[in-house]
Structures are given as structure tokens and as C-alpha cells.
Amino acid sequence: MSSNIDVICVQENAITPDLEKQIIDVQRAAFSDVKRFENHRWLIKPGSNDLWFLAQKGKRVVGSVWLHHRTVAAQVGPLKIGGIGNVCSHPDVWGQGFARACLTKAQEYLSHSDQIEFGLLFAGRAESAFYEKLGWRRVENPIWNTAEGKKIKEATGVKMIYPARFPLAYWPEGEISLNGPGW
Ligand SMILES: CC(C)(COP(=O)(O)OP(=O)(O)OC[C@H]1O[C@@H](n2cnc3c(N)ncnc32)[C@H](O)[C@@H]1OP(=O)(O)O)[C@@H](O)C(=O)NCCC(=O)NCCS
């Protein structure tokens, strides 16, 4: 059960070379079709205060979730987001609750944050059920990746939100600009 699984929370600027290697190992195995994860820990550069929720089996990291701080632009104004990404566990331990344990800790962080207003993630179609079970809700807003203030590409995947400082009912309608690349 997730409750017996150790999950540590490490800020980006405290990731040691050993943790870096362990996260790469898990992500490489889990996302075997993502070339960048062969040697890198991230698709877009994390901020120094971003967080990693890492599940351990013994001393080995076997599950990982990245929480990215980003202020996005909704039509009603700026929104402080905890962006969830890189959700994975090592194929050796699939089905044993490790990804759920990491995500649950990230959700606890969102729930207790007095800064972040919503969690936001982009799920694969098949995986959206995994997030729904953990309380994430699907939204249909057009969400844009931007660069230098210009819309580049509409976010793909199933867009899902989680309550943080604001309840889900406060989620605004209309277009959202990510103020940078998606995750
Ligand atoms: C999807 C993934 C993160 C699940 O990890 P896991 O450690 O096996 O998941 P858990 O054991 O914590 O499962 C938690 C629950 O989600 C369910 N679940 C697991 N994988 C699922 C999937 N792909 N789709 C739907 N539900 C899933 C489990 O059955 C379990 O349900 P239960 O609470 O009713 O028992 C893992 O298979 C993975 O790393 N996949 C490759 C990377 C990936 O696709 N990440 C998601 C990107 S959106």
C-alpha cells in the first residue's frame, strides 16, 4: 500500500549527483520511447525551487514525480500553478503503488500550499484514469505553450487540474497561456 512507501521530497537545487542518476534511471526505463530521458532528467529546465517526490524501495529510487512552479495567464488574470510532470515508476515495480505514493505526496503539498492555486498536468489518454482515481479533474480549456509572448502550440493530452489554494469550482473558463513551454 502507498502508505507504507517512503517518499522523499527534494528541491531541485538540492538534487545530488546520485539522485540525479537514480531519477534518470527510473525515467529512462519508464519512458523508454522518450529519447531525451536516455541521458537527461527533464524535458524543460526545472526552476531551482521545483520539487521532486521520489519513492524509494530500500535505498533505490523507483518512482518519481516532478512539481514545477509556474505562473500562467488565464483571461481572468495570473494563476499560480503546481505543474505535475514526469510521473513514472520503474517497470520492475509497476502495480505496487509507487507512482500513486509519489503523486499522493505531491497532492498533499498542493493541498497545503498557501501559494499554489491549482495543480495542472497533461496526461496520456490511457493514463488519465490513474489521475482521476486520485482526484484530478479533466478540463477543456485551450491551453497554449508560448515563447516570447507568442502562442506556439496548443497543449496536447488530457488536461487535468487538482485543487490547491483554490477549490476546483474556481477554475476559470477560456484560454490559458502557459507563459512558456508545456511540461
Ligand atoms: C502509469 C504509471 C506511472 C503507473 O505507475 P504504477 O507505479 O504502476 O502505479 P500504481 O501501482 O501506483 O497504481 C495506482 C493505481 O493506478 C492504476 N494504474 C496504474 N497504471 C495505470 C494506467 N496506465 N492507466 C490507468 N490506471 C493505471 C493502478 O491499477 C492502481 O489502481 P488501484 O488504486 O485501483 O489499485 C507507470 O506505469 C509508468 O511509469 N508508466 C510509464 C510512464 C507514464 O506513462 N507516465 C504517465 C504519464 S501521463
The ligand as a Gaussian input file, in Angstrom:
#p B3LYP/6-31G(d) Opt

LIG

0 1
 C        1.436000       4.903000     -15.342000
 C        2.455000       4.568000     -14.241000
 C        3.020000       5.887000     -13.715000
 C        1.731000       3.833000     -13.123000
 O        2.679000       3.529000     -12.128000
 P        2.463000       2.376000     -11.034000
 O        3.532000       2.525000     -10.018000
 O        2.343000       1.061000     -11.715000
 O        1.049000       2.803000     -10.479000
 P        0.451000       2.386000      -9.069000
 O        0.845000       0.969000      -8.757000
 O        0.791000       3.425000      -8.083000
 O       -1.109000       2.424000      -9.437000
 C       -2.060000       3.222000      -8.798000
 C       -3.413000       2.950000      -9.411000
 O       -3.435000       3.366000     -10.798000
 C       -3.782000       2.284000     -11.636000
 N       -2.968000       2.367000     -12.864000
 C       -1.668000       2.091000     -12.984000
 N       -1.252000       2.326000     -14.251000
 C       -2.328000       2.767000     -14.923000
 C       -2.531000       3.156000     -16.279000
 N       -1.544000       3.146000     -17.185000
 N       -3.771000       3.553000     -16.632000
 C       -4.788000       3.568000     -15.727000
 N       -4.643000       3.204000     -14.431000
 C       -3.432000       2.795000     -14.041000
 C       -3.446000       1.040000     -10.831000
 O       -4.211000      -0.066000     -11.266000
 C       -3.787000       1.470000      -9.434000
 O       -5.194000       1.409000      -9.247000
 P       -5.837000       0.962000      -7.843000
 O       -5.592000       2.128000      -6.920000
 O       -7.280000       0.774000      -8.176000
 O       -5.137000      -0.270000      -7.410000
 C        3.598000       3.630000     -14.741000
 O        3.017000       2.545000     -15.436000
 C        4.602000       4.308000     -15.654000
 O        5.620000       4.798000     -15.190000
 N        4.339000       4.306000     -16.975000
 C        5.249000       4.895000     -17.966000
 C        5.310000       6.406000     -17.863000
 C        3.941000       7.054000     -17.994000
 O        3.172000       6.732000     -18.902000
 N        3.658000       8.008000     -17.096000
 C        2.391000       8.716000     -17.090000
 C        2.485000       9.878000     -17.997000
 S        0.903000      10.697000     -18.108000

